Amino acid sequence: MLSINRNVGTEVDENSDDPRRLFGQCETSIFSKVVYTAEKVGKPVSPVAAAGRDPYSLILQAAQKLRSSRIVISQSSRVSLAEQKDEIIRAWNELKAPKIDVTVEIVVPDEVTQPALRIQLGEQQKAG
């Protein structure tokens, strides 16, 4: 599980090692629920928090380092689904080589009326 805190600047200062700069009340609440649920079903989970202004770039960089083949994120409350898709594709296009082949699933709040959007990034870039 990866959480990106966009409210923290990327500049380094004397408080850069302070975890409170990366980890706010929202992250504490979400991570606690995720860890509790994972422990309850006996599954491992590794919560990670990062700071940055370009969350999709950070997500794809993490996926690249972990050699992930699938990323699942929630629909943005800030931009439309189409804009979110465009931002993800832009971030993938800016990713340094070697680029990964990865499927990004954007989960929407009401999957009954609208299924998750799947974006295939890689050699055969296709959206679905």
C-alpha positions in Angstrom: 0.0 0.0 0.0 1.4 3.4 -1.0 0.1 6.8 0.1 1.3 10.0 -1.6 1.1 13.2 0.5 0.8 16.1 -2.0 0.6 18.6 0.8 4.3 18.3 1.5 6.8 20.1 -0.6 9.8 18.3 -2.1 12.3 20.8 -0.6 14.6 19.4 2.1 14.8 21.3 5.3 15.7 20.6 9.0 12.4 18.7 9.5 12.7 16.4 6.5 13.2 13.3 8.7 10.1 14.1 10.7 7.5 11.4 9.9 4.7 13.8 10.8 5.6 15.7 7.6 4.6 12.6 5.5 2.1 10.9 7.6 -1.1 12.8 8.6 -4.3 11.8 10.3 -5.8 10.5 7.0 -2.8 8.2 6.4 -2.9 7.0 10.1 -6.6 6.1 9.8 -6.3 4.4 6.4 -3.1 2.5 7.3 -4.5 1.4 10.6 -7.6 -0.1 8.8 -5.5 -1.8 6.1 -3.1 -3.3 8.7 -6.0 -4.5 10.8 -7.8 -6.1 7.9 -4.6 -7.7 6.6 -3.8 -9.2 10.0 -7.4 -10.4 10.4 -7.2 -12.4 7.1 -3.5 -13.4 7.6 -2.1 -11.5 4.7 1.1 -9.4 4.7 0.9 -5.7 4.0 3.7 -3.1 3.7 2.3 0.5 4.1 4.6 3.1 2.6 4.2 6.9 2.6 5.9 9.3 0.3 5.8 13.1 -0.4 5.6 14.7 -3.8 3.6 16.9 -6.1 3.2 14.3 -8.9 1.5 11.2 -7.4 1.2 9.3 -10.6 4.9 9.6 -11.3 5.8 8.4 -7.8 3.3 5.5 -8.0 4.8 4.4 -11.4 8.4 4.8 -10.1 7.5 2.6 -7.1 5.9 0.0 -9.4 8.9 0.1 -11.6 11.3 -0.6 -8.7 9.0 -3.3 -7.3 8.6 -4.8 -10.8 4.8 -4.7 -10.4 2.5 -5.7 -13.2 -0.7 -4.2 -11.7 -1.6 -1.0 -9.9 -5.0 -0.4 -8.3 -5.9 3.2 -7.4 -9.2 5.0 -6.6 -10.9 7.5 -8.8 -9.6 11.1 -8.1 -11.9 13.5 -6.4 -10.0 16.4 -8.0 -10.2 15.6 -11.7 -12.4 13.7 -14.2 -11.7 10.0 -15.0 -10.5 11.0 -18.4 -8.1 13.6 -17.0 -6.8 11.1 -14.5 -6.2 8.6 -17.3 -4.3 11.3 -19.3 -2.1 12.1 -16.2 -1.2 8.5 -15.7 -0.3 8.1 -19.3 1.8 11.3 -19.2 3.6 10.0 -16.1 4.3 6.7 -17.8 5.6 8.4 -20.9 8.0 10.4 -18.7 9.2 7.3 -16.8 12.9 6.5 -17.3 13.9 3.3 -19.0 13.5 0.5 -18.6 9.8 1.1 -18.7 7.5 -1.4 -17.2 4.5 -3.2 -18.7 1.8 -2.5 -16.2 -2.0 -2.5 -15.9 -3.4 0.5 -14.0 -7.0 -0.1 -12.6 -8.9 3.0 -11.5 -11.6 1.9 -9.2 -14.7 4.1 -9.2 -17.0 4.6 -6.2 -20.0 3.0 -7.8 -18.7 0.0 -9.7 -22.3 -1.2 -10.2 -23.0 1.5 -12.8 -19.4 2.0 -14.0 -16.8 -0.7 -13.9 -13.1 0.0 -13.1 -11.2 1.7 -15.9 -8.2 -0.4 -17.0 -5.2 1.2 -18.7 -2.6 -1.1 -20.2 0.8 0.7 -20.2 3.7 -0.9 -22.1 4.7 -1.8 -25.6 1.1 -2.3 -26.7 -0.4 0.7 -24.9 -4.2 0.1 -24.9 -6.9 1.6 -22.7 -9.9 -0.4 -21.7 
